[in-house]
Structure formats: C-alpha cells, structure tokens
Amino acid sequence: MKKGLLSAFCLLSLTAGFAQTPEAEDDSWKSIYRETSSRINDLVHTKLDVKFDYQKSWLYGKAWITLQPHFYATDSLNLDAKGMDIKSVALVKGTSNLPLKYEYDGWNLRVKLNKSYKGGEPYTIYVEYIAKPNEVKVKGSAAISDAKGLYFINPKGEEKNKPTQIWTQGETEATSVWCPTIDRPGQKTTQEIMMTVPDKYVTLSNGKLVAQKKNTDGTRTDHWKMDLPHAPYLFFMGVGDYAVVKDKYKGKEVNYYVEKEYEPVARRIFGHTPEMMSYFSRITGVDYPWVKYSQIVGRDYVSGAMENTTATLHQESAQQDARELVDGNAWEDVIAHELFHHWFGDYVTAESWSNLTVNESFADYSETLWNEYKYGKDAGDATNYSGMQGYLSNPENASKRLARFYYKDKEDMFDAVSYQKGGRILHMMRNYLGDSAFFKGLNNYLTTNKFKAAEAHQLRLAMEEVSGRDMNWFFNQWYFGSGHPKLTIDYAYDDAAGNVKVTIKQTQEGEKAFQLPMAIDIYEGTAKTRHMVWVTTKADSFSFSYKKRPDLVNVDGDKVLLAEKNDNKTLDNYIHQYKYAGNYLDRREAIEFCAKKQDDPKAQALLLAALNDKYHGLRNLTLNRLDMKKAGIRQAAEKSIAELAEKDPKATVKAKAIELLANYDNATYKKIYEKGIKDSSYSIAGASLEGLAVVDNDAAVAATKEMVKQPIKGQLLSAVTSVAAKNGLEEAFDVIGNTFDQLPLSQTKFEMLQPFAELLAKMKNTDKIKKGVDMIIDFREAIPQAYRNQTDSYINNMVLQSILTAKQKDNSPGSQEVAEYIKTKRAEKKAF
C-alpha cells in the first residue's frame, strides 16, 4: 500500500500550526504483546458468488470455503464476518449441504463442525449472507482513512460528473466486511469470484477472467479465478464504466483500467509497467509470478494505492492529463511501489502486522531502485534522500521499532517507520553487503518463502546464508531496536605531524551506541583514498596520515547512513565536495551549506555553478535556495536564471526560473511570460501567468479569461485563482470552483484553499460564494479524523475567517447574509 493521504497530510498538519490541548490517552496497549495469530484452521480455497444492490449498497453473497486444521484436530471454526446478515451455514457433502450450528455476534461467525477434523483433513462450508458495508463502523488509520471493505461510489448516479463504481479495500482486515474468511495476513488461499453486474460495466478481480455469461435481465456474470494462493486482505473486486487499455509482459496480460477521458494517455501514465516487471524480475531472480497484472483507478479511494494481487487499485490522482504529464508522471513511484509488492507482500507476505515492514520497506525501497535504474544514480539517491527526510521529519518516529510487537492498533503500523525508515535500512544493508550478495539474498528470501508468510528473522537468515556474514547485530539494531544515530563530526589537522584526526560523536539520547560501518574518503585534489571503518561507541576517533593537507575528508563517503549529521566542514571543504565527491547528497549538502552563506563570494560562486548541475532536482533546489532579497544574489544570478527560464529541458526547472524572474519586475521578460502562458506544461504556464501579472496586469487578466475556457490544473490553477482573486474576476469562479471541488483529497487541494478563499472574498454573487464555502466545508469534513484538530483550526480560523471578515466589512447587498452563512457552516460537524 502507498500511503497517499498520510504523506500529504503530514505536511498539511505542519502548515496548520495551531496548538492543541493534549488529551489523556490510554496507554495500556504498551503492555499488550501483539503475537502472530495462532493458526487453528487454514484457508485452502475460497469461492464466491456475489450480486450487488446499487440502491441499498448491499452485496448478496454465497461463499464456499475450503479449509483444513493446521496441525491439531478441531471440531469448530471461527470466521471473521463483519456486520453481515447470515442466512445459512452448512457443510458441503458432495451435492448436498448439511446445516451446521453456529453463533454470530455481528463480528465473528463461530461454527460447530459435524465432527472433529484431523490436521490437514479438508472440509468445505457454505455461507449465504448479505454484506452491508455502509452500516459497519470500523476504524481507519492515517494511511487508510476508512475501513469498511466494500465501497459503492455514486451507486444511484445522483452525483453529476462522478462515475458509478464499486471497489474493495482489504488491508488490514476489511475483506471480512464482504467475504467471510479468516482475515489474517498469515493465511493463504486460492480463490475464485463470480460477479454479477450490469452488462454495461467491466469488472476486475484477482487472477484470470475465465468465463463471462450474459443474463436475461441485462446483467452479466464474470468468473475470475486465482490459482495461486494469496492472503485475504489482497482479495479485490472492481466494477465500473472503464476503458481497458491492453499491454503485455512476456505474453501475460498487462491492463490499465481508466476512466474513458484518460484512455488516450493511459500508456503515458502506466506504460513503464512492463519494463518495471522485467527489471524487478531480473534483480530478484524471480520472474513476475502471477498470471496477469492489471491496474485500476478508483474514485474517492481511501488511500494512495493498494497492491491487490494482480489487480492494483490506484487513487484518482493517478489519472493525469497530457499537460500534467509534461512535468513528469507524478504517480510513477507509486506504480513501482505497488508492483514490487507483488514480490514483497503478495508472493511472500508479512506473517503479522508487527512485521509489516517486510512488505512495506521493500515497496518503499523499490522507488529508489526504479529511479536509479531508469533515470540514473542521482535520481535514485534523490528518492532515497526524500524517504530519509520523511522519516526524520517527525521526532516521534525515533521511539518506534521496525518490527513492532507493541502497538495501540494494527493501523498504527502504517507509518514512516515501517515505510521510509525500512526502505533506508535496506539501502544501508545493500551498501554493507554489496549488490551481488544483497540481491541474491532477496532471491533466497523469496524462493524459500514463496506463497508463504514470513517475518524479519527469515530475511536475516536469507542474507546470512548468502553472504556468510552474521547479521544479528544489524537486525537487532535496526529491526528490533528503535531510533537512529545523531552524529557530530569534527576534524583536527596537524600539518607538522601530517595527520588528521576525525572524531565522530553519537549525541542521541540514552546509552545506546549504534554500530556503523562506513567509508571515510580522503581527497587530495582529485585523488581519493578510501578507508573503511566501524563506529562502535558513543565517541570514536580515527587518524589518517597525509603529506599535504587534504582538501576534503568525507565521512560516510557513499552517503547511505540513516542519521542526523552535524558535519563541521569548512566552506572550502564543501566546495571541494561538490566538485569532486560527486554523489547527489555530496552536492546537495554543499548547496545547502552555501545557501546559508550567500554573502560569501565563494558560496555565491558555488550556487551559481549549481544552477547548471547535471541533475534537474539540484538545479531546482538551488533556485529555491537563492535569497532574492539580496541585491548581490539577484544581480549575480539574473543571467543564469533567465537562461534556465528560456532553455532548461526540464519543465519544472524552467517554471521555477520563470517564477524567480518575477522578482525583477522587469518588462524585458514579458516575452518569456507571453511565450510561457502558451506552454503545454501547467507549471510553466502558471509561473508565466504570475510573472505576467507583475509586469502587465491587464495582459494577465486577458490571459486568465482565455485560460478558464480550458482545463486548468496544478500551478496554473493556483496562478489563475490568484489573478482572479486580485482582480475580482467572478466569471472565473465556475471553472475554478469545479476544478477545486473535483480535486482528490491532497496537498494540492489544501494549497488551493487560501487563493480560493481570496477569490470568494472579492465576489458579489451570494449563491456562488455559498457554493464555494460549501466546497471548503466538504474538504474540511473529508480530512481523516487523525488530522482534524490541526486542519479544522486552519480552515475555520484562517481560510473561512478571511472570507467572513471581508463580508462583514462589505455593505453591498447579500454580504451580511453570506457572513451569517459562513458562521453557521463553520460550526457544523458531520457525524463519524
């Protein structure tokens, strides 16, 4: 699973910045050991026959479930079945059903079998039931905003411009809302599903579509069959009016299910999938093991994406139009993430939620691997660095272990520790073992545990067997221990003795000292000498001799450590590091250091050089770090910025450069802006419109009036909204409002709140202002409860208050009516 909402709203919550009174929490969970669920009965095969009631949002189901006792004999069975109406339970005996006694409490279905079955002795039970997902109240998480398992989207077709769809979300244990099962990750079962749907819709499920039958009532029954075992949380059903774009990998079906509007660009969004399948097959040594691979996009999805076996479900943000894709495919990392789960998560599954990281760390790390392979080492290192910052940005993460046997709720495992920290641990393991041993170790782990459930210890054993190295120290430290090192690095040069002493102090709280194998590189000009060392105590020192004082001593030469570093290098050291050390993070560290010393001519010179860095991400970083309030910087950088604005091959860099040109308020650049507003990139067009508004507001207004006749998204949407707000362009409201309303729950939508509110504050049309306020309220209420304390305060006390204040000062007709409306709506709370 990719935590789309979690990553977005971590930033959102920081932006809101309102202090909250902490509530007293029940911490009794800290003493509850979360053991792996005992396996009394094992799932063997699950067969379902389901029909959907779109008016009631119900599912009418029949289930044939084959099981066998795991080891010990048993005469009973406990199935998870949440919020269902159970119509009958029976034992299947040939062509007959033998009724069985059962107890049902709305959550668990406890069945008394007809006899005691021995370990490994199979039996099949039949359950007829009605699933009512909208009546089930199940807690979600930061990663998964809701957990009712089965979702009917616009089932009656009452919402304009929203398709009618059905999709399921099983992780963590929500498949049992619509399918009686043993809803635990350690269970594995083959599966078949027969779905009866209106004939106008297409369906998707796990495995292969083996049969279709048209019925006399205008429906069709599709039969999907999954011959390889997988966990119940990976069961999937999808139904809707989709275009199906067909691709292939080694003769296997690869399909992309998108809304018909996006059919022309489906291959631009998902088209790297076959190459990803080939790459991941090669590095793991396990060819893609499943019969097909399809990806489908669902409206109002409760997370980012989900790796349902052979049938990945994506949030609607995956659907990007042609202009958005000019800036790059923002969903490509997610596509890689969910695909890699088909090895780590689907093929070999975490045996318990305590071991979730053996699923999610690999999926997270796949983003680094894919970027490194496809776009070069800088791109991979940039992705790895982003993941590291995602973990380090929240101090609370330091108290949590990767393999975590104490947690309040299983949903709490879906965090930056299981994902981002886990991915960085794998990066360090790869560096320590070397690529050959690391990838052979992955192959060993996968082949040893194929179609089974596993835990972190099995990963350790696989790596030890291949490498011949004991890995207990590594796993005890990183998987079964918490935190990360905080390092202070100092250098003492003794030219008389020809010696440099490097001191590395671990300053994290507590007595724990991390063992850190690392490279220390000594640079004399372009010549590099590498020394491999182990940091093992809270304060370690290493001495290196030299004939001429080194230009640079580079600790953590490969830049792989998960650590916070206070590296006391000089400006000259960092300049040398940028020029000769060469890694992405070497150059980034130098840029960040120089950005703090922009009055120094040497630092300025490096920043100007970095504007032409080979990697677009560092060019963009440098543009973002330039202090345009400093006259010297503005003057020195102007020529380079203008060149980037005109010629940079990367749209996002060009857009940022154009944005900075607006700081010069120079009509000379009007031609760049006029050309840019016609660019196919939303980012370039948006930045150009903002720049045009500075030098020629009338021209910007005219351009805005034309732009609202076409789709507007991304930075262009923000720019159009700002110009419309500044100039009171009420005619732009319909397009801006509709676009805002249709944006999925995301950081982009959050960032639109302020300019959208500014537009509403300037408008006079009472009905449209109320409509806009309703859109803001709907967004507020859609935010997951875990973030509502922060976001409610921001939206109520800043966004809505800004409109209210403007209307209270306005004596025009309808203003006071709007003010009272805002007061009422601001106080409303939807029930949860």
Buried (B, 14 or more C-beta within 10 A) or exposed (E): BBBBBBBBBBEBBEBBEBEEEEEEEEEEEEEEEBEBBEBBBBBBBBBBBBBBBBEEBBBBBBBBBBBBBEEEEBEBBBBBBBBBBBEEBBBBEEEEBEEBEBEBEEEEBBBEBBEEBEEEEEBBBBBBBBBBBBEBEBEBBBBBBBBBBBBBBBBEEEEEEEBBBBBBBBBBBBBBBBBBBBBBBBBBBBBBBBBBBBEEBBBBBBBBBEEEEEEEEEBBBBBBBBEBBBBBBBBBBBBBEBBBBEBEBEEBBBBBBBBEEBBEBBBBBBBBBBEBBEBBBEBBEBEBBBBBBBBBBBBBBBBBBBBBBBBBBBBBBBBBBEBBBBBBBBBBBBBBBBBBBBBBBBBBBBBBBBBBBBBBBBBBBBBBBBBBBBBBBBBBBBBBBBBBEBBBEBEEBBEBBBBBBEBEEBBBBBBBBBBBBBBBBBBBBBBBBEEEBBBBBBBBBBBBBBBBBBBBBBBBBBBBEBBEEEBEEBBEBBBBBBBBBBBBBBBEBEEEEEEBBBBBBBEBEEEEBBBBBBBBBBBBEEEBEEBEBEBEEBEBEBEBEBEEEBBBBBBBBBBBBBBBBEBEBEBEBBBBBBBBBEBBBBBBBBBEBBBEBBEEEEBBEBBBBBBEBEBBBBBBBBBEBBBBEBEEBBEBBBEBBBEBBBEBEBBBBBBBBBBBBBBBEBEEBBEBBBBBBEBEBBBBBBBBBBBBBBBBEEBBBEBBBEBBEEBBBBBBBBBBBBBBBBBEBBEBBEBBBEBBBEBBBBBBBBBBBBBBBBBBBBBBBBEBBBBBBBBBBEBBBEBBEBBBBBBBBBBBEBBBBBBBEBBBEBEEEBBEEBBEBBEEBBEEEEEE
